[in-house]
């Protein structure tokens, strides 16, 4: 599986000096470690587990599993019988055992330049203990679910770790999602409490988060699921606190964290008026002011749930991916340490949002488990100008930088000057996440941002995998632009054809995995049957990623994109069925079909075909209404780029929409392949005539 030798040509290497201190310094060392992780996973992961605190030891096999639906229920168990607490391991252990209490855990960089703070590991532990006591005072108990809907602030990390400390299960919802998306997730996971904030700015745009949260809670009540407790952080300004009748005035916007006298917003911008329901809403600041900063951790079993995170499903209903404690902790700690080659003096910056799995694994749990110092960024890469990211790199002396190809392609448009006006000489490793990076963007990232000396770790993984599964290691792996290269330790990939046969050597087909690793998801919350049918039914004995993959003659893996009805837009997975459902809820739309169209920045854009009901007219007003409806139902990230009038859709005689034909039409490709099964081929010509042209 792993080649004996790597090619000498058409590959790139990072700085030679990195190998002297790297955890995995050579490709030969990688191969040795990889073979041990596959042949003796108990020893490999058991050695990793020695770095953590266990209240009780595991019994039996370190990793037990069944991936074959024909042999019974699918399951994975890691360190069954052991007990621990992940919050204790990422905070208490660092403060008391590793003596890192005074080390900075996070440099927080706000939306506005100059709005900043730091929090040390000791301070973070105290804040988490206080909020854990707050959660307990609000009746939250072990195993209960807590919804979190917050901007990128330190309090978001505090809230999630406080849940973990008391054994509650956090369900974080990206603050860019709509009220309806929030309510759906609250109800599906049966949350007993919501934690949110008044609002935040993303660049110049105000996001009135509390209003969206209130709308979501009303939708829950309308559907028979009343949620009676909501904790509200007053984030934007001290004035926002003082205008609330139910929230006592405070000297600062967050008195229990570092001093933040700088206003969250420019004086010329509005501060939201915060609606307040005293029967439901509780003020974060008042609650933590009365709470103790000591809280004993709840000792949990290895396979107790840690969090639920929703990812789009091909049926249109988001899936609640459930991750459990010990395996996820080990895997995020190991992948962070080895993939970024973390060293004690590093400053690490992941630009993702904690509302996505990247933020869970590589802003919170992975870095904190390694005692890392991280940058937590609230703003945008282009605000107030397109040099913002490189200004931050220099400001904090960032050495390890992790972002999405979408951001790289966006910044490429502005040329080299905004990058090269800053030194960036602290950078040692660059990473990408969310989608395959195209070679042009890879070369710009490597040569311009990294000055041709920083290795690029092009990581492939999913919400479901918990952490990286295909990735280079920065000192060990020769890089091919656009390739995720080789598997991480414990991961055994295979490529299958449509018949489920494993393909050897250079080949292309379905990417699957043959055995679990500690951090793989355990189930879909509340629906184990859906978990089994989605990931294990198509090819019994394998975990099916839903992605296509190519393996080249040198053994390198290249992700070719989704095989199912999913789109990767700006690194975020969207369900075509979910967007279609939102479109057809409009009274004018009889039918809708959504496909992807290549986009120079986002990777894929949403191209929507809509068939209207009798008597309805397609016009710009309707287009605007449909875009607004999708935004409200799902969130701004799902806003359609193109909406085309489709008097008819290409269907087989059995009534199935031929999406491959629609993809060709969206891209303007006339070679449609075999369309002999179409019930009415004349619709294709009409769709080509109505086709939306790309924006100039």
C-alpha positions in Angstrom: 0.0 0.0 0.0 2.7 2.5 1.0 5.4 2.6 -1.8 8.9 1.5 -0.9 10.4 4.6 -2.4 8.9 8.0 -3.2 9.5 9.6 -6.6 12.4 12.0 -7.1 10.7 14.1 -9.8 7.6 16.4 -9.7 7.6 16.5 -5.9 8.3 19.3 -3.4 10.0 19.4 0.0 10.0 21.9 2.9 13.0 23.3 4.7 15.7 20.8 5.4 16.2 22.1 9.0 12.8 20.9 10.0 13.9 17.3 9.9 16.3 17.7 12.7 13.6 18.2 15.3 10.5 16.7 13.5 8.5 14.0 15.2 8.5 12.0 12.0 11.7 13.2 10.2 11.8 10.8 7.2 9.6 8.8 4.9 11.3 5.6 6.1 10.3 6.6 9.7 6.7 7.2 8.5 6.6 3.8 6.9 7.8 2.0 10.1 5.3 3.8 12.3 2.5 3.2 9.8 3.1 -0.5 9.6 3.1 -0.7 13.4 -0.1 1.3 13.6 -1.8 -1.3 11.2 -0.2 -4.5 12.5 -0.2 -3.7 16.2 -2.7 -0.9 16.8 -3.1 -1.8 20.5 0.6 -1.0 21.1 0.7 2.0 18.8 -2.3 3.8 20.3 -1.6 2.4 23.8 1.7 4.3 23.7 -0.1 7.4 22.7 -2.6 6.9 25.5 0.2 7.1 28.1 0.4 10.8 27.7 -3.1 11.2 29.1 -4.8 10.8 32.5 -7.1 7.8 33.0 -9.2 7.5 36.1 -9.5 3.8 35.4 -7.8 1.6 32.8 -9.4 -0.1 29.8 -10.1 -3.8 29.7 -9.9 -6.1 26.7 -9.0 -5.0 23.2 -7.8 -1.4 22.7 -9.9 -1.1 19.5 -12.9 -3.4 18.8 -15.2 -3.1 15.9 -17.4 -4.5 13.2 -17.6 -2.9 9.7 -19.6 -5.6 8.0 -23.4 -5.1 8.1 -23.8 -8.8 7.0 -22.2 -9.9 10.3 -24.3 -7.8 12.7 -24.6 -4.3 14.0 -21.8 -1.8 13.0 -19.8 -0.6 16.0 -16.4 0.8 17.0 -15.2 0.8 20.6 -11.9 2.3 21.8 -10.5 1.6 25.3 -13.8 0.2 26.5 -13.9 0.2 30.3 -11.6 3.1 30.8 -12.8 6.4 32.3 -11.4 9.9 32.0 -12.5 13.5 31.3 -11.3 15.3 28.2 -11.6 18.8 29.8 -9.3 17.6 32.6 -6.8 16.3 30.1 -6.6 19.5 28.0 -6.7 21.9 30.9 -6.0 20.6 34.4 -3.2 18.3 33.1 -1.5 21.2 31.3 -1.8 23.5 34.3 -0.9 21.1 37.1 1.2 18.3 35.6 2.9 20.0 32.7 3.3 23.4 34.4 1.9 25.3 31.5 -0.5 27.5 33.6 1.1 30.8 32.5 1.4 29.8 28.8 -1.0 31.5 26.4 -3.7 29.2 25.3 -5.4 31.7 22.9 -4.6 35.0 21.4 -8.0 36.3 20.5 -8.1 38.6 17.5 -11.4 40.4 17.0 -13.2 41.5 13.9 -11.8 45.1 14.3 -8.0 45.4 14.3 -6.8 46.3 17.7 -9.7 44.5 19.4 -7.7 41.7 21.1 -7.0 39.7 24.2 -5.1 36.7 25.5 -6.1 33.9 27.9 -3.6 31.6 29.6 -4.2 27.9 30.4 -4.7 28.7 34.1 -7.2 31.5 33.3 -9.0 29.3 30.8 -9.3 26.5 33.4 -10.9 29.0 35.9 -13.4 30.3 33.3 -14.4 26.8 32.2 -14.9 25.8 35.8 -17.1 28.8 36.5 -19.3 28.1 33.4 -19.5 24.4 34.2 -20.9 25.5 37.6 -23.3 27.8 35.8 -24.5 24.9 33.6 -25.1 22.8 36.7 -27.0 25.6 38.4 -29.3 25.6 35.3 -30.0 22.0 35.8 -27.8 20.5 33.1 -26.7 17.0 33.9 -24.3 14.4 32.5 -25.5 13.1 29.1 -27.9 16.0 28.4 -27.4 18.0 25.2 -26.5 21.7 25.1 -26.9 23.8 21.9 -24.2 26.4 21.4 -24.8 29.2 18.8 -22.0 31.7 19.2 -19.4 33.8 17.3 -15.7 33.1 17.3 -14.9 34.3 20.8 -13.1 32.7 23.7 -16.4 32.1 25.5 -17.4 29.6 22.8 -14.4 27.5 23.8 -15.3 28.0 27.4 -18.9 26.8 26.8 -17.9 23.6 24.9 -15.2 22.7 27.5 -17.6 23.4 30.3 -20.0 20.9 28.8 -17.3 18.3 28.5 -16.2 18.9 32.1 -19.6 17.9 33.5 -20.2 15.1 31.0 -22.9 17.1 29.0 -22.9 16.7 25.2 -22.3 19.9 23.2 -24.1 20.5 19.9 -22.5 23.6 18.3 -24.3 25.2 15.4 -22.4 27.4 13.1 -23.4 31.1 13.7 -23.9 31.6 10.0 -26.8 29.1 9.9 -30.4 30.3 9.9 -33.0 30.2 12.7 -34.7 27.2 11.0 -31.4 25.3 10.8 -30.8 26.0 14.5 -34.2 24.9 15.6 -34.0 21.7 13.5 -30.7 20.8 15.3 -32.0 21.7 18.8 -35.1 19.5 18.3 -33.2 16.6 16.7 -30.7 16.4 19.5 -33.3 17.2 22.2 -31.2 20.0 23.7 -32.1 21.2 27.2 -30.4 24.6 27.0 -29.1 27.1 24.4 -26.0 29.3 24.8 -25.8 32.2 22.4 -24.7 35.9 22.1 -26.2 39.2 21.3 -24.5 39.5 18.0 -21.3 40.0 16.1 -19.8 41.7 13.1 -18.3 39.8 10.2 -16.4 42.6 8.4 -19.0 45.4 7.9 -22.0 43.1 8.4 -23.9 42.9 11.6 -25.2 39.4 12.5 -28.0 39.9 15.0 -27.6 36.5 16.6 -30.0 36.9 19.5 -32.9 37.7 17.2 -32.1 34.5 15.2 -31.9 32.5 18.4 -35.2 33.8 19.5 -36.8 32.9 16.1 -35.3 29.4 16.5 -36.8 29.0 20.0 -40.2 30.1 18.7 -40.0 27.6 15.9 -39.2 24.9 18.5 -42.2 26.0 20.6 -44.5 26.0 17.5 -43.4 22.4 16.8 -44.1 21.2 20.4 -40.6 21.4 21.7 -40.4 24.3 24.2 -36.9 25.2 25.4 -37.1 27.3 28.5 -33.4 28.2 29.2 -31.1 30.4 27.1 -27.8 31.9 28.3 -26.8 35.1 26.5 -23.3 36.5 26.2 -23.2 40.3 25.7 -20.3 40.4 23.2 -20.6 43.5 21.1 -20.1 46.3 23.7 -20.6 47.3 27.2 -23.4 49.6 26.0 -25.3 46.5 24.8 -25.2 45.2 28.4 -26.4 48.4 29.9 -29.4 48.7 27.7 -30.7 45.3 28.8 -33.1 45.5 31.8 -32.6 42.0 32.8 -28.8 41.9 32.6 -26.9 43.9 35.2 -24.5 46.5 34.0 -20.8 45.4 34.0 -17.6 47.3 33.7 -16.6 45.3 30.7 -18.2 43.2 28.0 -16.8 40.1 29.6 -15.7 40.7 33.2 -14.6 37.1 33.8 -12.1 37.1 30.9 -9.3 39.5 30.0 -10.0 43.2 30.0 -11.6 44.2 26.7 -12.2 47.9 27.0 -12.0 48.3 23.3 -15.4 48.3 21.8 -16.5 45.4 19.6 -17.6 47.8 16.9 -16.6 51.1 15.4 -18.4 54.0 17.0 -20.2 54.8 13.7 -21.9 51.3 13.6 -25.1 50.3 15.3 -25.0 48.1 18.4 -28.0 45.7 18.4 -30.8 46.2 20.8 -31.1 42.8 22.5 -34.6 41.4 22.9 -35.0 39.9 26.4 -37.5 37.4 27.7 -36.9 37.2 31.5 -38.8 33.8 31.6 -36.2 32.2 29.3 -33.1 34.4 29.0 -30.2 34.4 31.5 -27.2 36.8 31.4 -23.8 35.0 31.0 -22.0 37.8 32.9 -24.3 37.8 35.9 -24.3 34.0 36.2 -20.5 33.6 36.0 -20.0 36.4 38.5 -21.7 34.3 41.1 -20.1 31.0 40.2 -17.1 29.3 41.8 -13.9 28.8 39.8 -13.5 25.3 41.1 -15.5 22.4 39.6 -14.6 18.7 39.9 -14.7 17.0 36.5 -17.3 14.3 35.8 -15.4 11.0 35.1 -16.9 9.5 32.0 -16.6 6.2 30.2 -14.5 6.0 27.0 -17.5 5.5 24.8 -19.7 8.2 26.5 -20.7 10.8 23.9 -18.6 14.0 23.8 -20.4 16.0 21.1 -22.9 16.0 18.2 -22.1 18.0 15.1 -24.5 18.1 12.2 -23.4 17.5 8.6 -25.5 17.6 5.5 -27.1 14.4 4.3 -27.9 13.3 0.8 -31.6 12.9 1.8 -31.8 16.5 2.8 -32.1 16.0 6.6 -28.8 16.8 8.3 -27.1 14.0 10.2 -26.1 14.4 13.8 -22.6 12.9 13.8 -21.8 11.6 17.2 -18.2 11.4 18.6 -17.2 9.8 21.8 -14.6 10.6 24.4 -11.4 8.7 24.5 -10.8 7.7 20.9 -11.6 11.3 19.7 -9.2 12.7 22.3 -6.4 10.4 21.3 -6.9 10.9 17.5 -7.2 14.7 17.5 -4.1 15.0 19.8 -2.1 12.6 17.6 -3.0 14.2 14.3 -2.4 17.7 15.5 1.0 16.8 16.9 2.2 14.9 13.9 0.5 16.5 10.9 1.5 20.0 12.0 4.7 18.8 13.7 3.8 20.7 16.8 6.7 22.0 18.8 6.5 23.7 22.3 7.3 27.2 21.0 4.9 27.2 18.0 2.1 29.7 17.5 -0.6 27.9 15.6 -3.5 29.5 13.7 -6.4 27.6 12.2 -8.8 30.1 10.4 -11.8 27.8 10.5 -15.0 28.4 12.5 -15.5 26.2 15.6 -19.0 25.6 14.2 -17.4 23.1 11.8 -15.5 20.0 12.6 -12.2 21.6 11.8 -12.7 24.1 14.6 -13.7 21.3 17.0 -10.6 19.2 16.3 -8.0 21.7 15.3 -8.9 24.9 17.2 -10.1 23.4 20.5 -9.4 19.7 21.3 -6.2 18.9 19.3 -4.2 22.0 20.1 -5.2 22.2 23.8 -4.4 18.5 24.3 -0.8 19.4 23.1 -0.5 22.5 25.2 -0.4 24.7 22.1 -0.7 28.4 21.8 -3.3 29.3 19.1 -4.8 32.3 17.4 -8.6 32.5 17.6 -9.8 34.9 14.9 -13.3 36.4 14.7 -13.0 38.3 11.5 -12.6 37.9 7.7 -9.5 37.5 5.6 -10.4 40.6 3.5 -11.4 43.0 6.3 -10.4 45.8 6.7 -8.1 44.9 3.8 -6.8 41.9 2.0 -3.5 41.9 4.0 -5.3 41.1 7.3 -4.2 37.5 7.5 -0.5 38.2 6.9 -0.6 41.1 9.3 -1.9 38.7 12.0 0.8 36.1 11.1 3.5 38.7 11.7 1.8 40.2 14.8 1.7 36.8 16.7 4.7 35.2 14.9 2.5 32.4 13.6 4.5 29.3 12.7 1.8 26.8 11.7 -1.0 28.1 9.5 -4.1 26.1 8.5 -6.8 27.5 6.1 -9.1 26.5 3.2 -8.3 26.5 -0.5 -11.3 28.9 -0.9 -9.5 31.5 1.2 -6.3 31.0 -0.8 -8.0 31.4 -4.2 -9.8 34.5 -2.9 -6.5 36.1 -1.8 -4.7 35.1 -5.0 -7.0 37.4 -7.0 -5.3 40.4 -5.3 -1.8 39.4 -6.3 1.4 39.1 -4.4 1.9 42.6 -3.0 -0.6 42.3 -0.1 1.2 39.2 1.0 4.8 40.3 0.5 4.4 43.6 2.4 4.6 41.4 5.5 7.6 39.3 6.5 5.9 35.9 7.3 9.4 34.6 8.3 7.9 32.9 11.3 5.9 30.4 9.1 7.1 26.8 9.1 4.2 24.7 8.0 1.1 25.6 5.8 -2.0 23.5 5.8 -5.2 23.2 3.8 -8.6 21.7 4.7 -12.1 21.4 3.4 -11.7 20.5 -0.3 -8.9 19.4 -2.7 -6.6 22.3 -3.5 -6.1 22.9 -7.2 -2.4 22.9 -8.3 -2.4 26.6 -9.3 -3.5 27.7 -5.8 -1.1 25.2 -4.2 1.9 26.7 -6.1 0.9 30.2 -5.1 0.5 29.2 -1.5 3.8 27.4 -1.5 5.9 30.0 -3.4 4.3 33.3 -2.4 2.9 32.8 1.1 5.5 30.2 2.2 8.5 31.6 0.2 9.0 28.1 -1.2 10.3 26.8 2.1 7.2 25.7 4.1 5.7 22.3 3.4 2.0 22.2 2.7 -0.1 19.6 4.5 -3.1 19.0 2.2 -5.4 17.2 4.6 -8.3 15.1 3.6 -10.9 14.2 6.3 -14.6 14.6 7.2 -16.8 15.5 10.1 -17.3 11.7 10.4 -13.6 10.8 10.6 -12.9 13.2 13.5 -9.5 14.0 12.2 -7.1 13.7 9.3 -7.2 10.4 7.4 -5.1 11.2 4.3 -2.3 13.7 4.7 1.3 14.5 4.2 3.6 14.8 7.2 5.6 18.0 6.9 9.2 16.7 7.2 8.6 13.2 5.9 6.3 13.3 2.9 7.4 14.6 -0.5 4.5 16.7 -1.7 2.6 16.6 -5.0 0.5 19.7 -5.6 -3.2 18.7 -5.2 -2.6 15.3 -3.7 -3.5 14.3 -0.1 -0.6 11.8 -0.4 -0.8 8.9 2.0 -2.9 7.6 5.0 -2.4 8.7 8.5 -1.5 6.1 11.1 -4.1 3.5 11.7 -6.0 4.3 8.5 -6.2 1.7 5.8 -7.7 3.1 2.5 -8.9 1.2 -0.5 -10.3 2.1 -3.9 -13.3 0.1 -5.1 -15.1 -0.2 -8.4 -18.9 -0.1 -8.7 -19.0 -3.9 -8.0 -17.2 -3.5 -4.7 -13.9 -5.0 -6.0 -10.7 -3.6 -4.6 -8.5 -2.0 -7.3 -4.7 -2.3 -7.1 -2.1 0.0 -8.5 -3.0 3.1 -10.5 -6.8 3.3 -10.4 -9.9 5.4 -9.8 -13.1 4.7 -7.9 -14.8 4.9 -4.6 -12.6 5.8 -1.6 -13.3 3.5 1.4 -11.6 2.5 4.6 -11.1 -1.1 5.7 -10.8 -0.6 9.5 -11.5 2.0 12.1 -9.2 4.5 13.8 -9.9 5.8 17.3 -11.5 9.0 16.2 -14.1 7.7 13.8 -17.7 8.6 14.4 -19.8 6.1 16.4 -23.3 6.7 15.0 -25.8 9.2 13.7 -27.5 10.6 16.8 -30.9 8.9 17.4 -30.7 6.9 14.1 -28.2 4.1 14.1 -30.0 2.6 11.1 -29.2 5.7 9.0 -25.6 5.5 10.1 -25.3 1.9 8.9 -27.1 2.5 5.6 -25.2 5.7 4.8 -21.7 4.5 5.5 -21.6 0.7 5.4 -24.5 -0.7 3.3 -23.2 0.0 -0.2 -20.0 -2.0 0.3 -20.2 -4.4 3.3 -17.0 -4.5 5.3 -15.9 -1.0 4.4 -16.6 2.5 5.6 -17.7 4.5 2.5 -16.6 8.1 2.4 -18.9 9.2 -0.4 -15.8 10.6 -2.2 -14.2 9.5 -5.4 -10.4 9.0 -5.4 -7.5 8.3 -7.8 -4.3 6.5 -6.9 -1.4 7.3 -9.2 1.6 5.1 -10.2 3.6 6.3 -7.2 0.8 5.4 -4.7 -0.3 8.9 -4.0 -4.0 9.5 -3.3 -6.0 12.3 -5.1 -9.5 13.1 -4.0 -11.7 13.7 -7.1 -14.9 14.9 -5.4 -18.2 13.8 -4.1 -19.9 10.8 -5.7 -23.2 11.2 -3.9 -25.6 14.1 -4.2 -23.5 16.5 -2.2 -21.7 19.7 -3.1 -18.5 21.2 -1.6 -19.0 24.9 -1.5 -16.1 26.9 0.0 -15.0 23.8 1.9 -18.5 23.2 3.4 -20.6 20.2 2.4 -24.1 21.0 1.3 -26.9 18.6 0.4 -28.5 19.2 -3.0 -31.7 17.6 -1.5 -31.8 20.1 1.3 -31.5 23.1 -1.1 -34.1 21.6 -3.4 -36.5 21.2 -0.5 -36.0 24.9 0.4 -36.7 25.9 -3.2 -39.9 23.9 -3.6 -41.4 25.3 -0.4 -42.0 28.5 -2.4 -45.5 28.4 -3.8 -44.4 29.3 -7.3 -42.0 26.3 -7.6 -43.3 22.9 -8.7 -40.0 21.1 -8.9 -36.3 21.9 -8.4 -33.0 20.2 -9.1 -29.6 21.5 -7.8 -26.1 20.6 -9.2 -22.6 22.0 -8.8 -20.9 24.3 -11.3 -17.1 25.0 -11.0 -16.3 28.3 -9.3 -12.9 30.0 -9.4 -12.9 30.8 -5.7 -15.5 28.6 -3.9 -14.6 25.5 -5.8 -18.2 24.7 -6.5 -21.2 27.0 -6.8 -24.9 26.2 -6.5 -26.7 26.0 -9.9 -30.4 25.5 -9.4 -33.0 24.5 -12.0 -36.6 25.4 -11.1 -39.8 24.4 -12.8 -42.7 26.7 -12.0 -46.3 25.9 -11.5 -49.0 26.7 -14.1 -49.5 30.4 -14.6 -46.3 31.4 -12.8 -43.7 33.7 -14.5 -39.9 33.5 -13.9 -38.5 37.0 -13.2 -35.9 38.8 -11.1 -38.3 39.3 -8.2 -38.9 35.5 -8.0 -35.2 34.9 -8.2 -34.6 37.2 -5.2 -37.4 35.5 -3.3 -35.9 32.1 -3.9 -32.5 33.1 -2.8 -33.9 34.7 0.3 -35.9 31.6 1.1 -32.8 29.3 0.8 -30.8 31.7 3.1 -33.6 31.7 5.7 -34.1 27.9 5.6 -30.4 26.9 5.6 -28.1 29.8 5.9 -26.2 32.3 3.8 -23.6 29.7 2.8 -26.3 27.9 0.8 -27.4 30.9 -1.2 -27.8 29.9 -4.9 -25.3 31.4 -7.3 -27.5 30.6 -10.3 -31.2 30.0 -10.7 -32.4 28.9 -14.1 -36.0 28.7 -15.4 -36.5 25.1 -16.4 -39.9 24.4 -18.1 -39.0 20.7 -17.9 -36.3 18.6 -16.4 -34.4 15.7 -18.1 -35.9 12.5 -16.7 -35.7 8.9 -17.5 -38.9 7.0 -18.4 -39.2 5.9 -14.8 -39.2 9.6 -13.7 -35.7 9.9 -12.3 -33.9 13.2 -12.9 -30.7 12.7 -14.9 -28.4 14.9 -12.8 -25.4 14.2 -14.9 -27.1 15.9 -17.8 -28.0 18.9 -15.7 -24.3 19.2 -14.6 -23.3 19.2 -18.2 -25.8 22.0 -19.0 -24.7 24.0 -16.0 -21.1 23.9 -17.3 -22.1 24.5 -20.9 -20.8 21.1 -22.1 -22.5 19.9 -25.2 -21.2 16.3 -25.0 -24.0 14.7 -22.9 -23.1 11.1 -23.4 -25.8 8.5 -23.7 -29.2 10.1 -23.3 -31.3 7.4 -24.9 -33.1 6.7 -21.7 -34.6 10.2 -21.6 -38.3 10.3 -21.7 -38.3 13.7 -23.6 -34.9 14.8 -25.0 -36.4 18.1 -26.3 -36.2 19.6 -22.8 -32.4 19.5 -23.1 -32.3 22.0 -26.0 -34.6 24.3 -24.1 -32.4 24.2 -21.0 -29.3 25.1 -23.0 -31.2 28.1 -24.4 -32.1 29.3 -20.9 -28.8 28.5 -19.4 -27.4 31.1 -16.9 -24.1 32.8 -18.0 -21.3 33.1 -15.6 -20.9 36.5 -14.0 -18.1 38.7 -15.4 
